[in-house]
Amino acid sequence: MAALSEIYNSRIIELAAAIPRAERLAAPDATATAHSKLCGSTITVDIAIENGRVVAFGQQVKACLLGQAAASVLGREIVGSSPQELRDVAERMRAMLKAGGDPPEGRWADLGVLQPVKDHKARHASTLLVFEAVERALGEIEARSMQQTAGAAAG
């Protein structure tokens, strides 16, 4: 089991200190907030999508170092991602923390620095918060798209 002192390493601190896309979007396609009652962390995300890819992203992060580190990597890599890729990364993170799965790979590999958090269940929620917010925003966009499609078919 990783000690808490091992979790809060210099790489986590570096990522948390440099959160990209920390400005909210003026006209997002969707906004969503995720909040952890356990630690009080809150992350709000704004997403804009065109042609099935994220073209703009903004976030407001009021979270612990772990949540900040996850938001940092996600903020750096999200533009250009498809909704399915983002869901896959979120699922991989959940599996890594909750079931001992492998960390994300490729451009998402920096999320692997959070792997020792798996031994500290109380820290899972804050680490996954940004992914929860992104998935909610994507769900909002998809629900609106389905309503528009249904409305067009009915009209």
Phi and psi restraints in degrees (value plus and minus 20) as a CYANA .aco file:
   2 ALA   PHI     -93.9   -53.9
   2 ALA   PSI     113.6   153.6
   3 ALA   PHI     -93.4   -53.4
   3 ALA   PSI     133.8   173.8
   4 LEU   PHI     -76.8   -36.8
   4 LEU   PSI     -54.1   -14.1
   5 SER   PHI     -84.4   -44.4
   5 SER   PSI     -48.2    -8.2
   6 GLU   PHI     -95.0   -55.0
   6 GLU   PSI     -49.9    -9.9
   7 ILE   PHI     -89.3   -49.3
   7 ILE   PSI     -63.8   -23.8
   8 TYR   PHI    -106.9   -66.9
   8 TYR   PSI      46.5    86.5
   9 ASN   PHI    -109.3   -69.3
   9 ASN   PSI     157.0   197.0
  10 SER   PHI     -84.6   -44.6
  10 SER   PSI     -52.5   -12.5
  11 ARG   PHI     -88.2   -48.2
  11 ARG   PSI     -60.1   -20.1
  12 ILE   PHI     -81.0   -41.0
  12 ILE   PSI     -63.9   -23.9
  13 ILE   PHI     -84.5   -44.5
  13 ILE   PSI     -61.8   -21.8
  14 GLU   PHI     -81.0   -41.0
  14 GLU   PSI     -66.3   -26.3
  15 LEU   PHI     -83.1   -43.1
  15 LEU   PSI     -65.3   -25.3
  16 ALA   PHI     -83.5   -43.5
  16 ALA   PSI     -49.8    -9.8
  17 ALA   PHI     -99.8   -59.8
  17 ALA   PSI     -29.7    10.3
  18 ALA   PHI    -153.9  -113.9
  18 ALA   PSI      43.6    83.6
  19 ILE   PHI     -99.7   -59.7
  19 ILE   PSI      94.5   134.5
  20 PRO   PHI     -98.9   -58.9
  20 PRO   PSI     141.9   181.9
  21 ARG   PHI      35.8    75.8
  21 ARG   PSI      25.3    65.3
  22 ALA   PHI    -108.2   -68.2
  22 ALA   PSI      -4.6    35.4
  23 GLU   PHI    -126.2   -86.2
  23 GLU   PSI     120.3   160.3
  24 ARG   PHI     -92.3   -52.3
  24 ARG   PSI     130.2   170.2
  25 LEU   PHI    -102.9   -62.9
  25 LEU   PSI     123.7   163.7
  26 ALA   PHI     -91.7   -51.7
  26 ALA   PSI     -56.6   -16.6
  27 ALA   PHI    -159.9  -119.9
  27 ALA   PSI      49.7    89.7
  28 PRO   PHI     -95.2   -55.2
  28 PRO   PSI     139.8   179.8
  29 ASP   PHI     -94.4   -54.4
  29 ASP   PSI     -47.2    -7.2
  30 ALA   PHI    -178.4  -138.4
  30 ALA   PSI     131.6   171.6
  31 THR   PHI    -150.8  -110.8
  31 THR   PSI     119.5   159.5
  32 ALA   PHI    -166.8  -126.8
  32 ALA   PSI     129.5   169.5
  33 THR   PHI    -143.8  -103.8
  33 THR   PSI     120.0   160.0
  34 ALA   PHI    -144.7  -104.7
  34 ALA   PSI     118.8   158.8
  35 HIS   PHI    -153.0  -113.0
  35 HIS   PSI     116.7   156.7
  36 SER   PHI    -121.9   -81.9
  36 SER   PSI      94.5   134.5
  37 LYS   PHI     -86.6   -46.6
  37 LYS   PSI     -50.5   -10.5
  38 LEU   PHI     -83.4   -43.4
  38 LEU   PSI     -65.9   -25.9
  39 CYS   PHI    -133.7   -93.7
  39 CYS   PSI     -31.2     8.8
  40 GLY   PHI      66.8   106.8
  40 GLY   PSI     -18.1    21.9
  41 SER   PHI     -88.1   -48.1
  41 SER   PSI     124.4   164.4
  42 THR   PHI    -158.7  -118.7
  42 THR   PSI     113.7   153.7
  43 ILE   PHI    -150.4  -110.4
  43 ILE   PSI     109.0   149.0
  44 THR   PHI    -135.2   -95.2
  44 THR   PSI     112.9   152.9
  45 VAL   PHI    -143.4  -103.4
  45 VAL   PSI     128.7   168.7
  46 ASP   PHI    -141.2  -101.2
  46 ASP   PSI     115.1   155.1
  47 ILE   PHI    -152.8  -112.8
  47 ILE   PSI     120.0   160.0
  48 ALA   PHI    -144.4  -104.4
  48 ALA   PSI     113.2   153.2
  49 ILE   PHI    -145.7  -105.7
  49 ILE   PSI     117.4   157.4
  50 GLU   PHI    -156.5  -116.5
  50 GLU   PSI     117.4   157.4
  51 ASN   PHI      30.8    70.8
  51 ASN   PSI      19.4    59.4
  52 GLY   PHI      55.8    95.8
  52 GLY   PSI      -4.2    35.8
  53 ARG   PHI    -155.9  -115.9
  53 ARG   PSI     127.4   167.4
  54 VAL   PHI     -90.2   -50.2
  54 VAL   PSI     104.8   144.8
  55 VAL   PHI    -129.4   -89.4
  55 VAL   PSI     -37.8     2.2
  56 ALA   PHI    -173.3  -133.3
  56 ALA   PSI     127.2   167.2
  57 PHE   PHI    -170.4  -130.4
  57 PHE   PSI     119.1   159.1
  58 GLY   PHI    -159.7  -119.7
  58 GLY   PSI     132.9   172.9
  59 GLN   PHI    -169.3  -129.3
  59 GLN   PSI     128.6   168.6
  60 GLN   PHI    -139.7   -99.7
  60 GLN   PSI      96.0   136.0
  61 VAL   PHI    -135.1   -95.1
  61 VAL   PSI      95.9   135.9
  62 LYS   PHI    -144.1  -104.1
  62 LYS   PSI      60.8   100.8
  63 ALA   PHI    -164.1  -124.1
  63 ALA   PSI     151.1   191.1
  64 CYS   PHI     -90.1   -50.1
  64 CYS   PSI     156.6   196.6
  65 LEU   PHI     -77.2   -37.2
  65 LEU   PSI     -57.5   -17.5
  66 LEU   PHI     -86.9   -46.9
  66 LEU   PSI     -65.4   -25.4
  67 GLY   PHI     -84.4   -44.4
  67 GLY   PSI     -57.7   -17.7
  68 GLN   PHI     -86.4   -46.4
  68 GLN   PSI     -60.9   -20.9
  69 ALA   PHI     -84.3   -44.3
  69 ALA   PSI     -64.3   -24.3
  70 ALA   PHI     -82.9   -42.9
  70 ALA   PSI     -63.0   -23.0
  71 ALA   PHI     -85.1   -45.1
  71 ALA   PSI     -52.2   -12.2
  72 SER   PHI     -85.1   -45.1
  72 SER   PSI     -69.2   -29.2
  73 VAL   PHI     -84.9   -44.9
  73 VAL   PSI     -65.1   -25.1
  74 LEU   PHI     -82.1   -42.1
  74 LEU   PSI     -64.8   -24.8
  75 GLY   PHI     -81.1   -41.1
  75 GLY   PSI     -54.6   -14.6
  76 ARG   PHI     -92.3   -52.3
  76 ARG   PSI     -53.9   -13.9
  77 GLU   PHI    -126.0   -86.0
  77 GLU   PSI     -29.8    10.2
  78 ILE   PHI     -89.6   -49.6
  78 ILE   PSI     -58.4   -18.4
  79 VAL   PHI     -83.9   -43.9
  79 VAL   PSI     108.6   148.6
  80 GLY   PHI      78.3   118.3
  80 GLY   PSI     -31.1     8.9
  81 SER   PHI    -100.6   -60.6
  81 SER   PSI     129.8   169.8
  82 SER   PHI    -108.6   -68.6
  82 SER   PSI     138.5   178.5
  83 PRO   PHI     -75.8   -35.8
  83 PRO   PSI     -58.6   -18.6
  84 GLN   PHI     -86.0   -46.0
  84 GLN   PSI     -60.0   -20.0
  85 GLU   PHI     -80.8   -40.8
  85 GLU   PSI     -61.9   -21.9
  86 LEU   PHI     -86.0   -46.0
  86 LEU   PSI     -59.6   -19.6
  87 ARG   PHI     -85.6   -45.6
  87 ARG   PSI     -58.7   -18.7
  88 ASP   PHI     -83.7   -43.7
  88 ASP   PSI     -62.7   -22.7
  89 VAL   PHI     -84.8   -44.8
  89 VAL   PSI     -62.7   -22.7
  90 ALA   PHI     -81.5   -41.5
  90 ALA   PSI     -63.1   -23.1
  91 GLU   PHI     -85.4   -45.4
  91 GLU   PSI     -59.5   -19.5
  92 ARG   PHI     -83.5   -43.5
  92 ARG   PSI     -59.4   -19.4
  93 MET   PHI     -84.2   -44.2
  93 MET   PSI     -64.2   -24.2
  94 ARG   PHI     -81.5   -41.5
  94 ARG   PSI     -63.7   -23.7
  95 ALA   PHI     -84.8   -44.8
  95 ALA   PSI     -59.4   -19.4
  96 MET   PHI     -82.0   -42.0
  96 MET   PSI     -64.7   -24.7
  97 LEU   PHI     -99.8   -59.8
  97 LEU   PSI     -59.6   -19.6
  98 LYS   PHI    -117.1   -77.1
  98 LYS   PSI     -43.0    -3.0
  99 ALA   PHI    -149.2  -109.2
  99 ALA   PSI      -8.3    31.7
 100 GLY   PHI      50.6    90.6
 100 GLY   PSI       2.4    42.4
 101 GLY   PHI     -90.8   -50.8
 101 GLY   PSI     151.9   191.9
 102 ASP   PHI     -93.5   -53.5
 102 ASP   PSI     130.3   170.3
 103 PRO   PHI     -91.5   -51.5
 103 PRO   PSI     141.8   181.8
 104 PRO   PHI     -77.7   -37.7
 104 PRO   PSI     136.9   176.9
 105 GLU   PHI    -140.4  -100.4
 105 GLU   PSI    -196.1  -156.1
 106 GLY   PHI      43.8    83.8
 106 GLY   PSI    -157.6  -117.6
 107 ARG   PHI     -87.3   -47.3
 107 ARG   PSI     -32.9     7.1
 108 TRP   PHI    -114.0   -74.0
 108 TRP   PSI     -16.3    23.7
 109 ALA   PHI     -78.5   -38.5
 109 ALA   PSI     -49.0    -9.0
 110 ASP   PHI     -80.5   -40.5
 110 ASP   PSI     -40.3    -0.3
 111 LEU   PHI     -85.7   -45.7
 111 LEU   PSI     -38.8     1.2
 112 GLY   PHI     -81.5   -41.5
 112 GLY   PSI     -42.2    -2.2
 113 VAL   PHI     -81.1   -41.1
 113 VAL   PSI     -39.8     0.2
 114 LEU   PHI    -109.6   -69.6
 114 LEU   PSI     -19.6    20.4
 115 GLN   PHI     -77.1   -37.1
 115 GLN   PSI     -58.9   -18.9
 116 PRO   PHI     -81.6   -41.6
 116 PRO   PSI     -35.3     4.7
 117 VAL   PHI     -84.5   -44.5
 117 VAL   PSI     -39.9     0.1
 118 LYS   PHI     -75.0   -35.0
 118 LYS   PSI     -50.1   -10.1
 119 ASP   PHI    -100.7   -60.7
 119 ASP   PSI     -20.9    19.1
 120 HIS   PHI    -149.7  -109.7
 120 HIS   PSI      62.3   102.3
 121 LYS   PHI     -72.4   -32.4
 121 LYS   PSI     -55.6   -15.6
 122 ALA   PHI     -84.8   -44.8
 122 ALA   PSI     -36.6     3.4
 123 ARG   PHI    -118.2   -78.2
 123 ARG   PSI     -26.1    13.9
 124 HIS   PHI     -81.0   -41.0
 124 HIS   PSI     -66.4   -26.4
 125 ALA   PHI     -78.7   -38.7
 125 ALA   PSI     -65.9   -25.9
 126 SER   PHI     -89.3   -49.3
 126 SER   PSI     -52.9   -12.9
 127 THR   PHI     -88.4   -48.4
 127 THR   PSI     -53.9   -13.9
 128 LEU   PHI    -112.4   -72.4
 128 LEU   PSI     -23.3    16.7
 129 LEU   PHI     -76.0   -36.0
 129 LEU   PSI     -65.0   -25.0
 130 VAL   PHI     -84.3   -44.3
 130 VAL   PSI     -54.7   -14.7
 131 PHE   PHI     -89.6   -49.6
 131 PHE   PSI     -58.5   -18.5
 132 GLU   PHI     -81.1   -41.1
 132 GLU   PSI     -65.5   -25.5
 133 ALA   PHI     -84.1   -44.1
 133 ALA   PSI     -63.0   -23.0
 134 VAL   PHI     -83.5   -43.5
 134 VAL   PSI     -63.5   -23.5
 135 GLU   PHI     -83.7   -43.7
 135 GLU   PSI     -56.8   -16.8
 136 ARG   PHI     -84.4   -44.4
 136 ARG   PSI     -64.4   -24.4
 137 ALA   PHI     -83.1   -43.1
 137 ALA   PSI     -62.8   -22.8
 138 LEU   PHI     -82.3   -42.3
 138 LEU   PSI     -60.5   -20.5
 139 GLY   PHI     -81.7   -41.7
 139 GLY   PSI     -58.6   -18.6
 140 GLU   PHI     -84.3   -44.3
 140 GLU   PSI     -64.1   -24.1
 141 ILE   PHI     -83.0   -43.0
 141 ILE   PSI     -65.0   -25.0
 142 GLU   PHI     -87.4   -47.4
 142 GLU   PSI     -58.3   -18.3
 143 ALA   PHI     -84.0   -44.0
 143 ALA   PSI     -62.0   -22.0
 144 ARG   PHI     -85.1   -45.1
 144 ARG   PSI     -60.6   -20.6
 145 SER   PHI     -83.0   -43.0
 145 SER   PSI     -61.2   -21.2
 146 MET   PHI     -85.8   -45.8
 146 MET   PSI     -58.7   -18.7
 147 GLN   PHI     -84.7   -44.7
 147 GLN   PSI     -61.7   -21.7
 148 GLN   PHI     -85.4   -45.4
 148 GLN   PSI     -60.8   -20.8
 149 THR   PHI     -85.3   -45.3
 149 THR   PSI     -63.4   -23.4
 150 ALA   PHI     -85.2   -45.2
 150 ALA   PSI     -60.6   -20.6
 151 GLY   PHI     -84.9   -44.9
 151 GLY   PSI     -59.1   -19.1
 152 ALA   PHI     -88.1   -48.1
 152 ALA   PSI     -57.2   -17.2
 153 ALA   PHI     -90.4   -50.4
 153 ALA   PSI     -53.5   -13.5
 154 ALA   PHI     -99.3   -59.3
 154 ALA   PSI     -47.3    -7.3
